[in-house]
Amino acid sequence: MSHPVSSSPVRRTPSGLTRVTRALGVAVRSVPFGLWFLGQMVAANWQVSRDLLTPGLSTTPGVAAVPLRCRTRAELTLLSNLITLTPGTVTIEVDRHGHVLYVLDIYAPARPDDLRAQVHATETRMLRMIRGTEPPAPPTGAVWRWSGRAGATSPVADGGAR
């Protein structure tokens, strides 16, 4: 008895691409992303090494709550791991329900918006790599918890959150 050849159509994602095509696209886009991230790691390692080898500390720790455009657990996990892999930065907490990432940077810029821009730049590149499209603009009106220079702590525009 012969088996008829399946006439079912190829499964396509909502965007019309097959899973194989989408996976190949992610693989191709991951090369420039990986090179960019490697450069970020080298620069961060240099900064931490220089600080360790010179007298005194030049750290300016800051903690920020950054609203995200990541929507899946995989995107949230990848972004939080990318941040934690970069020397000098740590993901403290991920609020999956509110899509907020709490980040500690020991070399935080003077303004919280600058740290948020750095996290959003990494998120934008990562989402471009995964999704293959330009992500929406970063959310505005962020909730921040910020400690500026070492020894000085002052919450900025937190609106009583958290």
Salt bridges, closest charged atoms under 4 A:
GLU75 OE1 - ARG131 NH2 2.94
GLU93 OE1 - ARG162 NH2 1.76
ASP113 OD2 - ARG111 NH2 3.45
ASP114 OD1 - ARG111 NH1 3.84
GLU123 OE1 - ARG69 NH2 3.08
GLU134 OE1 - ARG128 NE 2.88
ASP158 OD2 - ARG145 NH1 2.81
